C-alpha cells in the first residue's frame, strides 16, 4: 500500500485503501500496522488533524478497530 509521509512525532506515514477500508500506519518506533473497517472520514480526519498522534489515539486506537502488524 502506498503511504504518505506525515508530520508527527509518533506516526511516520499513512496509507488508505478506499475499496477495502484498510488504514495502514507506519510508526517511527513500532513498525507498520493495518487497521480494518476504517471509514473514509476517519482517514480524512487523521490526515487533516493538527495532532496526528492525538487523533490516532482518540479516533482509531481507542475506537477498537481490528488491527494486525504487517511490518
C-alpha positions in Angstrom: 0.0 0.0 0.0 1.3 3.5 -0.8 1.7 5.6 2.2 2.1 9.4 2.5 4.7 10.8 5.0 3.1 12.8 7.8 4.4 15.3 10.3 4.2 13.6 13.6 6.4 12.5 16.4 4.7 9.1 16.6 3.4 8.4 13.0 5.8 8.2 10.1 3.4 7.7 7.2 -0.3 6.8 6.5 -2.0 5.0 3.6 -5.6 4.2 3.0 -7.4 1.7 0.6 -10.8 3.2 -0.2 -12.0 -0.1 -1.7 -11.2 -2.3 1.4 -11.4 0.4 4.1 -7.9 -0.6 5.4 -5.9 2.1 7.0 -2.1 1.5 7.1 0.1 3.4 9.5 3.9 3.2 9.8 5.1 4.3 13.2 8.5 5.7 13.9 9.4 3.1 16.5 7.0 0.2 16.4 6.5 -0.9 12.8 3.7 -0.9 10.3 0.1 -1.8 11.3 -3.1 -2.2 9.2 -6.5 -1.2 10.7 -9.6 -2.8 9.2 -13.1 -1.4 8.6 -12.0 2.2 9.0 -14.4 4.6 7.3 -13.0 7.2 4.8 -14.0 10.1 7.1 -11.7 8.8 9.8 -8.8 8.7 7.4 -9.6 12.2 6.2 -9.8 13.4 9.8 -6.4 11.9 10.6 -4.8 13.5 7.6 -6.2 16.9 8.4 -5.7 16.7 12.2 -3.2 19.2 13.7 -2.0 16.4 16.0 -2.0 13.1 14.2 -0.9 11.2 17.2 -3.7 12.5 19.4 -6.3 11.9 16.6 -5.0 8.4 16.1 -5.2 7.6 19.8 -8.8 9.0 20.2 -10.4 8.0 16.9 -8.6 4.9 15.9 -6.8 3.1 18.7 -9.5 3.7 21.4 -12.3 3.1 18.9 -11.2 -0.5 18.7 -10.7 -1.1 15.0 -9.2 -4.6 14.4 -5.6 -4.4 13.5 -2.6 -6.5 12.7 1.2 -5.9 12.5 2.4 -6.2 8.9 6.0 -4.9 9.2 
